[in-house]
Amino acid sequence: MKKRTNSKIAHHRIGQIIASIVTLGHAPALWTGNIYQGPLKSACVPILNCWGCPLSLFSCPIGGLQHFLNLHLFPFYIVGFFGVVGMLVGRMVCGWLCPFGLFQDILQKIKTIKLRLPYWMTYVKYGVLIIVAGFIAWYTMEPWFCKLCPAGIIEAGIPLVLADKTGDIRALVGWLFWTKISVLVLIVIFSILIKRFFCRVLCPIGAIYSVFNRFSLVHLRIDKDKCPTCGFCAKICPMDINVYDNPNQKECIRCLECVRRCPSVAVSLGFQRPQIWLGPSKEPIIN
Amino acid sequence: MKNKERSSFDSLLLSLERIENDLERLIHYIIIFFTAVFLAGIIYGGILGDFVETESVGSVMCLSCMGLQQ
């Protein structure tokens, strides 16, 4: 019989840490301040990653999307990339790879009052995707989501300004810097109060993958016979999902915490299956 | 009579199981098809020079992305 794992560290946390080290792995930038320029930059990572920042080794798909829209070109590569990742794993990359998700998970550990996000607010990210990262980028020919994105100011803006000895970089601090700081402060406050606030409300990459979540090959399954609907999965879910109701809804990031910690071992990971199955398991009904 | 009902119920379940297996296969084919379409998008983008473009843009330090202005 399958047993619940008792390891203290969540498996997705290890993935998040490794991905953060790999994506922000251009160590020479720490002493030279120079950006990585090499073939790895032609590859996107499927997560939020400030590609214009010195530490970054790979490209950001949403930055790439905006860049092609700025040039009024159809982004075949970026759309294809989002499509392949989305069709295979859906939002799993948000749970397992995103450094900004890790940042929010750490903030969520701060003990204070916690609030629940009204469900309608999860639709705001589609507006961010279509209007800010889509239409405005296309119309103004400027990557406006990047200009407001909190990842850039954490990964580079603040460290560069703090480490500046000559004053050259401090001279570049202006209204945009303070706007980004304000956005970051708001996101930090909301992320302390609300689980994964940025991912659920603002992230355009999450918005794209969420569309694929229902169709993706990788799927969560609930064994209704085992599930006593105790609500434990909903309590531990970093996205505040009622897993027992619908485990594959658009917000699920497939961090697999519910799989790992379900006391009844009722949640499992598998491949996409149609929903007409009547039996309790995949065993044949008639022997 | 009861046996007959049971047997027809069993055959109904068996048919449902077959339909489910077929649907499962169909869903997997659809997923593979769309994955292939998107993969073709990546390759076509590569032919059009999207990789080179991405690399060249990503190799420039983006000051505004870091909140700095010139």
HADDOCK unambig.tbl for C-alpha pairs under 7 A between the chains (distance, minus, plus):
assign (segid A and resid 35 and name CA) (segid B and resid 59 and name CA) 6.67 0.50 0.50
assign (segid A and resid 35 and name CA) (segid B and resid 61 and name CA) 6.07 0.50 0.50
assign (segid A and resid 36 and name CA) (segid B and resid 59 and name CA) 6.31 0.50 0.50
assign (segid A and resid 37 and name CA) (segid B and resid 59 and name CA) 4.69 0.50 0.50
assign (segid A and resid 39 and name CA) (segid B and resid 55 and name CA) 6.66 0.50 0.50
assign (segid A and resid 41 and name CA) (segid B and resid 54 and name CA) 6.93 0.50 0.50
assign (segid A and resid 41 and name CA) (segid B and resid 55 and name CA) 4.68 0.50 0.50
assign (segid A and resid 41 and name CA) (segid B and resid 58 and name CA) 5.85 0.50 0.50
assign (segid A and resid 41 and name CA) (segid B and resid 59 and name CA) 6.86 0.50 0.50
assign (segid A and resid 42 and name CA) (segid B and resid 51 and name CA) 4.94 0.50 0.50
assign (segid A and resid 42 and name CA) (segid B and resid 52 and name CA) 6.36 0.50 0.50
assign (segid A and resid 42 and name CA) (segid B and resid 54 and name CA) 5.18 0.50 0.50
assign (segid A and resid 42 and name CA) (segid B and resid 55 and name CA) 4.09 0.50 0.50
assign (segid A and resid 51 and name CA) (segid B and resid 58 and name CA) 5.62 0.50 0.50
assign (segid A and resid 52 and name CA) (segid B and resid 58 and name CA) 5.85 0.50 0.50
assign (segid A and resid 52 and name CA) (segid B and resid 60 and name CA) 6.34 0.50 0.50
assign (segid A and resid 52 and name CA) (segid B and resid 61 and name CA) 4.76 0.50 0.50
assign (segid A and resid 52 and name CA) (segid B and resid 62 and name CA) 4.40 0.50 0.50
assign (segid A and resid 52 and name CA) (segid B and resid 65 and name CA) 6.55 0.50 0.50
assign (segid A and resid 53 and name CA) (segid B and resid 61 and name CA) 6.07 0.50 0.50
assign (segid A and resid 53 and name CA) (segid B and resid 62 and name CA) 6.62 0.50 0.50
assign (segid A and resid 54 and name CA) (segid B and resid 61 and name CA) 6.89 0.50 0.50
assign (segid A and resid 59 and name CA) (segid B and resid 58 and name CA) 6.07 0.50 0.50
assign (segid A and resid 64 and name CA) (segid B and resid 54 and name CA) 6.54 0.50 0.50
assign (segid A and resid 76 and name CA) (segid B and resid 41 and name CA) 5.18 0.50 0.50
assign (segid A and resid 76 and name CA) (segid B and resid 42 and name CA) 6.02 0.50 0.50
assign (segid A and resid 76 and name CA) (segid B and resid 44 and name CA) 6.88 0.50 0.50
assign (segid A and resid 76 and name CA) (segid B and resid 45 and name CA) 4.78 0.50 0.50
assign (segid A and resid 77 and name CA) (segid B and resid 41 and name CA) 5.89 0.50 0.50
assign (segid A and resid 77 and name CA) (segid B and resid 42 and name CA) 4.13 0.50 0.50
assign (segid A and resid 77 and name CA) (segid B and resid 45 and name CA) 4.55 0.50 0.50
assign (segid A and resid 77 and name CA) (segid B and resid 46 and name CA) 6.65 0.50 0.50
assign (segid A and resid 77 and name CA) (segid B and resid 50 and name CA) 6.25 0.50 0.50
assign (segid A and resid 80 and name CA) (segid B and resid 38 and name CA) 4.10 0.50 0.50
assign (segid A and resid 80 and name CA) (segid B and resid 39 and name CA) 5.73 0.50 0.50
assign (segid A and resid 80 and name CA) (segid B and resid 41 and name CA) 4.75 0.50 0.50
assign (segid A and resid 80 and name CA) (segid B and resid 42 and name CA) 4.90 0.50 0.50
assign (segid A and resid 81 and name CA) (segid B and resid 38 and name CA) 6.86 0.50 0.50
assign (segid A and resid 81 and name CA) (segid B and resid 42 and name CA) 6.28 0.50 0.50
assign (segid A and resid 83 and name CA) (segid B and resid 35 and name CA) 6.82 0.50 0.50
assign (segid A and resid 83 and name CA) (segid B and resid 38 and name CA) 5.44 0.50 0.50
assign (segid A and resid 84 and name CA) (segid B and resid 35 and name CA) 5.14 0.50 0.50
assign (segid A and resid 84 and name CA) (segid B and resid 38 and name CA) 5.64 0.50 0.50
assign (segid A and resid 84 and name CA) (segid B and resid 39 and name CA) 6.35 0.50 0.50
assign (segid A and resid 87 and name CA) (segid B and resid 31 and name CA) 6.45 0.50 0.50
assign (segid A and resid 87 and name CA) (segid B and resid 35 and name CA) 6.13 0.50 0.50
assign (segid A and resid 146 and name CA) (segid B and resid 65 and name CA) 5.21 0.50 0.50
assign (segid A and resid 147 and name CA) (segid B and resid 64 and name CA) 5.67 0.50 0.50
assign (segid A and resid 147 and name CA) (segid B and resid 65 and name CA) 4.87 0.50 0.50
assign (segid A and resid 147 and name CA) (segid B and resid 67 and name CA) 6.66 0.50 0.50
assign (segid A and resid 152 and name CA) (segid B and resid 65 and name CA) 5.50 0.50 0.50
assign (segid A and resid 152 and name CA) (segid B and resid 66 and name CA) 4.72 0.50 0.50
assign (segid A and resid 153 and name CA) (segid B and resid 66 and name CA) 4.85 0.50 0.50
assign (segid A and resid 153 and name CA) (segid B and resid 67 and name CA) 6.24 0.50 0.50
assign (segid A and resid 156 and name CA) (segid B and resid 66 and name CA) 5.83 0.50 0.50
assign (segid A and resid 157 and name CA) (segid B and resid 66 and name CA) 4.38 0.50 0.50
assign (segid A and resid 157 and name CA) (segid B and resid 67 and name CA) 6.01 0.50 0.50
assign (segid A and resid 172 and name CA) (segid B and resid 68 and name CA) 5.17 0.50 0.50
assign (segid A and resid 172 and name CA) (segid B and resid 69 and name CA) 5.11 0.50 0.50
assign (segid A and resid 172 and name CA) (segid B and resid 70 and name CA) 5.90 0.50 0.50
assign (segid A and resid 173 and name CA) (segid B and resid 68 and name CA) 5.36 0.50 0.50
assign (segid A and resid 173 and name CA) (segid B and resid 69 and name CA) 6.57 0.50 0.50
assign (segid A and resid 174 and name CA) (segid B and resid 68 and name CA) 6.81 0.50 0.50
assign (segid A and resid 174 and name CA) (segid B and resid 69 and name CA) 6.64 0.50 0.50
assign (segid A and resid 176 and name CA) (segid B and resid 67 and name CA) 5.25 0.50 0.50
assign (segid A and resid 176 and name CA) (segid B and resid 68 and name CA) 6.66 0.50 0.50
assign (segid A and resid 177 and name CA) (segid B and resid 67 and name CA) 4.08 0.50 0.50
assign (segid A and resid 177 and name CA) (segid B and resid 68 and name CA) 5.78 0.50 0.50
assign (segid A and resid 180 and name CA) (segid B and resid 67 and name CA) 6.17 0.50 0.50
assign (segid A and resid 217 and name CA) (segid B and resid 31 and name CA) 6.74 0.50 0.50
assign (segid A and resid 273 and name CA) (segid B and resid 24 and name CA) 5.34 0.50 0.50
assign (segid A and resid 274 and name CA) (segid B and resid 20 and name CA) 6.43 0.50 0.50
assign (segid A and resid 274 and name CA) (segid B and resid 23 and name CA) 6.35 0.50 0.50
assign (segid A and resid 274 and name CA) (segid B and resid 24 and name CA) 5.83 0.50 0.50
assign (segid A and resid 276 and name CA) (segid B and resid 20 and name CA) 6.72 0.50 0.50
assign (segid A and resid 277 and name CA) (segid B and resid 20 and name CA) 6.73 0.50 0.50
assign (segid A and resid 286 and name CA) (segid B and resid 10 and name CA) 6.96 0.50 0.50
